[in-house]
Amino acid sequence: MLDKIKILRDEVDAFDASGMEEAEAFRLRMLSKKGLIPSLFQDFKSVDPADRKEVGRQLNLLKQAATEKVNSIKARLEAEAESKQSGQKRPDLSMPANFEPIGSRHPLSVTRNRINSIFQRIGFVVSEGPEIEDDWHNFSALNFPEEHPARDMQDTFFVRKNPDIALRTHTSSVQVRVMESQKPPIRTISPGRVFRNEAISARAHCIFHQVEGLYIDQGVSFADMKQCLLYFAREMFGEETQIRLRPSFFPFTEPSAEMDVSCNICGGPGCNICKHSGWIEVMGCGMVDPNVLENCGIDSRKYTGYAFGMGIERIAMNIYQIKDLRMFFENDLRFLRQFESAI
Ligand code: PHE
């Protein structure tokens, strides 16, 4: 009997399992009701009473060793499985931080946001409209005569050969929509993308961006417009900035003007940025033509208004000293990364 116990004890001591099933099979073979160890307990009855004490002791030790062995192997296997699972989830805090490159705003967005906020601070509300427009909103309502050259195929991209549908050539079309749907007082700016059939060069592109503004109320005057635009120029280009208005023509404004700002690089005396004139052209403006008000259902005897419109590219080129407008559309990261700090 003691020999049998010794053989099993050696087996128990030597046992190890690499998987749960193996450990369970071992338990069943050794410890289950009909297993090897309980069957030794059965045989115990037939042991000589003189040897019983020692045999009983060895037998109990064997059972204890087998139970402990199985339990400790199972516990170890469980812990191993768990750490394998959570090992994937749990972060290794000693690893160096991941470098996640973050994008930055496009310089045109930065400039547009600045223009918007300058006007929003004095009560202008942003309005948006469709990029594909009909003739009425882009031209007719804005007092473009039928034969006006701006309607020519040269300037306008028409959609599917339909002369009534085109890509908008300016965001004044949005202002027509606002005037048609709202009652004065109206104080709105419309930023957006516009399209003109122009040869692409360092100073022109067939797609560019505008912010146009419109203010309509009783008694709005040219002097109000001048004051508003002076405020804008000083907020945008610096508080020393001067403006000047030169007579111009737009079908939808009368009188019309071009606004120049004093060169923000040389401050007036002339440099190669302002082509030695001391002035930089930034926008068109004027008093809304009464025909336009009437076209949009606004009583032109009661209300007057001013409108202005500027190209965002041109302003951004000036502020950031960018020489070639095409850079805005090339998405060259070396260019875009230079605006990482701008918001
Ligand atoms: N819509 C004109 C353009 O695209 C700009 C403008 C707007 C001029 C309002 C005068 C008044 O060039």
Residues whose N, C-alpha, C, O or C-beta is under 5 A from the ligand:
A	BS01	LIG	T169 H170 S172 F250 T253 G284 C285 G286 A307 F308 G309
